[in-house]
Amino acid sequence: MQRCLLIVEFVVLFVALPLAYRFAPMHIPALPLLWIVSVYALWQLSRDPHFNRVRLWNVARLPPYLASILTIFTVSAFILWLGVHRFVPQLEWSFVRRQPAFWVVVMVAYPALSVYPQGLLYRAFFFQRYAQLFLARWTMIFASALAFAFLHIIFRNHLAVALTFAAGLLFAARYAQTNSLATSSFEHALYGCWLFTVGLGLYFYEGTIATVGSVLHR
């Protein structure tokens, strides 16, 4: 019975909600909804006597992995920049050039308002709550990444889904390795901030198709 309830909860949170948001006839702000679901996840974790609450931050685990995180990020950031420079040069540094003040706001607010609740939901909660559904470590990592990527169907473009699946594998593996939401969120923030900076942030913005199209045809 408990397993069946977990499956239902999983489908509602990670399949039905993104689909409902994607096809909703009216606009619903994404961040408040993300926080509502994340508060539910936090409530469930607080009720779980087997969950180690240290994992919700655990910044002490970051320093030993910092070199690895920065090395992978440097290579990935270069590849992302090269892709933008080669295939969509109109977008290169577009956010920084057009709205530098707002770019600064995003660099500060994005990790706290978006990255952490996503990490809470798709890493800390996901790994603890659904451990009995995904018994092997690699299946848990894969399922977390798949759910994380599926969330991004709300942005209505394939690039957002593809990039977040690859990133989701990295962030989930890092969380599994460190049991530290601070560490995986730091890594997540690096990539998210870089996407906005290099010019790909438009693909992670509601109303993406129209917005990107208008920029590309200027």
SULJO-V334408 format. One record per pair of residues at least 6 apart in sequence whose C-alpha atoms are under 6 Angstrom apart, sorted by the first residue. I is the first residue (numbers start at 1). J is the second residue. Records with the same first field share a line. If there is no record, write none. Layout:
I->J ; J
This chain:
14->147
18->151
22->154
38->117 ; 121
41->125
55->179 ; 180 ; 181
56->181
57->180 ; 181 ; 182
58->180
59->182
62->183
90->216
91->199
92->198 ; 199
93->197 ; 198 ; 199
94->199
96->103
107->193
111->189
116->185
134->140
141->172 ; 173
145->165 ; 168 ; 169
146->165
149->161 ; 164 ; 165
152->161
155->204 ; 206
171->184
174->184
175->184
195->201
202->208
